[in-house]
Amino acid sequence: MNAHFSFTVSTKQADQPLLECLLPCIPYLTTEQWQRLLDQKLITVDNQVITQNTRVHEGQRIAYTVPDYQEAEVDTRWKLLWHNHEIAAIHKPANLPVNRTTRNVYNTLIQLLRRESLWPDAHLLHRLDLETSGVMLIAQNNDIAKRYQSKLESLIKRKIYRAVVYGTPSWDNLEFECDLNTMGDSPIRSQMHVVANGQGKPSKTHFTLLKSQGDYSLIECELFTGRKHQIRAQLAHLSHPILGDKIYSNNGEFYLKRIEKNLTKHDFQKLGPSHHLLHAYELHLHNLWDNEGEDIVIRNELFSEEFLLKK
């Protein structure tokens, strides 16, 4: 297919040569390959075809087409949940990267939004892990993103997730506080661990048991801090790892195996679903647009059937 991309030049990118600005967009394309796209008149700046390596300026709109483009298939079924005149809440499917990765550049949440939504200059206000589904906030253009990214705490009042975990907790409600950090001797460098107080970053989550059935339970998780892998690492520490979590369940066996080769059907019979069952379920926003308005509550009910407890 011919893949079409676009973005707005940021302050950081301003005054760079065009090719230098483009190089990070698709890391495996060389300078020579970008030059060929210039020669083929497949790059525009503010809708004008560019054939020379000119300098770009903040706010300019760069668009380019990559012929015969291929990448790994992902779930592209994003949905609009809510919006006003500045921001929007989007449902991100599991296994859809929010931004470019080494495997996916074209079909990422931000590129899909720029191609398919009303906001061709959409920008992310925060992120979710690749395998986590649920509600995300976007700014409808770069100027709005600059305004809100530095004050998300004044915008987001509450963040609530849901997770399907192994086992049945002994508690109905639990407020869990701990320090989280990586450990140098861990075979998985990105894995977070509960460590002694003062040895990591403080984290706090309130867990509520919603339902238990068979070998699994449905847990609601309200974040009071936003540490890396916070919910996943804390639930694993509490002996209730999230179903399908390749890092925090089965001692990380399937994460390590996937680095070397693809997981097999037999592996998934043991692991469970193809992605971990963690879902960004609800956001409460301070109503910054109406002094007398109530908080804005956005619920993401798109928790697919495979997430429900069946056993």
Rosetta blueprint (number, residue, H / E / L):
1 M L
2 N L
3 A E
4 H E
5 F E
6 S E
7 F E
8 T E
9 V L
10 S L
11 T L
12 K L
13 Q L
14 A L
15 D L
16 Q L
17 P E
18 L H
19 L H
20 E H
21 C H
22 L H
23 L H
24 P H
25 C H
26 I L
27 P L
28 Y L
29 L L
30 T L
31 T H
32 E H
33 Q H
34 W H
35 Q H
36 R H
37 L H
38 L H
39 D H
40 Q L
41 K L
42 L L
43 I E
44 T E
45 V E
46 D L
47 N L
48 Q E
49 V E
50 I L
51 T L
52 Q L
53 N L
54 T L
55 R E
56 V L
57 H L
58 E L
59 G L
60 Q L
61 R E
62 I E
63 A E
64 Y E
65 T E
66 V E
67 P L
68 D L
69 Y L
70 Q L
71 E L
72 A L
73 E L
74 V L
75 D L
76 T L
77 R L
78 W L
79 K E
80 L E
81 L E
82 W E
83 H E
84 N L
85 H L
86 E L
87 I E
88 A E
89 A E
90 I E
91 H E
92 K E
93 P L
94 A L
95 N L
96 L L
97 P L
98 V L
99 N L
100 R L
101 T L
102 T L
103 R L
104 N L
105 V L
106 Y L
107 N L
108 T L
109 L H
110 I H
111 Q H
112 L H
113 L H
114 R H
115 R H
116 E H
117 S L
118 L L
119 W L
120 P L
121 D L
122 A L
123 H E
124 L E
125 L L
126 H L
127 R L
128 L L
129 D L
130 L L
131 E L
132 T L
133 S E
134 G E
135 V E
136 M E
137 L E
138 I E
139 A E
140 Q L
141 N L
142 N H
143 D H
144 I H
145 A H
146 K H
147 R H
148 Y H
149 Q H
150 S L
151 K L
152 L H
153 E H
154 S H
155 L H
156 I E
157 K E
158 R E
159 K E
160 I E
161 Y E
162 R E
163 A E
164 V E
165 V E
166 Y E
167 G L
168 T L
169 P L
170 S L
171 W L
172 D L
173 N E
174 L E
175 E E
176 F E
177 E E
178 C E
179 D E
180 L E
181 N E
182 T L
183 M L
184 G L
185 D L
186 S L
187 P L
188 I L
189 R L
190 S L
191 Q L
192 M L
193 H E
194 V E
195 V E
196 A L
197 N L
198 G L
199 Q L
200 G L
201 K E
202 P E
203 S E
204 K E
205 T E
206 H E
207 F E
208 T E
209 L E
210 L E
211 K E
212 S E
213 Q E
214 G L
215 D L
216 Y E
217 S E
218 L E
219 I E
220 E E
221 C E
222 E E
223 L E
224 F L
225 T L
226 G L
227 R L
228 K L
229 H L
230 Q H
231 I H
232 R H
233 A H
234 Q H
235 L H
236 A H
237 H H
238 L L
239 S L
240 H L
241 P L
242 I E
243 L L
244 G L
245 D L
246 K L
247 I L
248 Y L
249 S L
250 N H
251 N H
252 G H
253 E H
254 F H
255 Y H
256 L H
257 K H
258 R H
259 I H
260 E H
261 K L
262 N L
263 L L
264 T L
265 K H
266 H H
267 D H
268 F H
269 Q H
270 K H
271 L H
272 G L
273 P L
274 S L
275 H L
276 H L
277 L L
278 L E
279 H E
280 A E
281 Y E
282 E E
283 L E
284 H E
285 L E
286 H L
287 N L
288 L L
289 W L
290 D L
291 N L
292 E L
293 G L
294 E L
295 D L
296 I E
297 V E
298 I E
299 R E
300 N L
301 E L
302 L L
303 F L
304 S L
305 E H
306 E H
307 F H
308 L L
309 L L
310 K L
311 K L
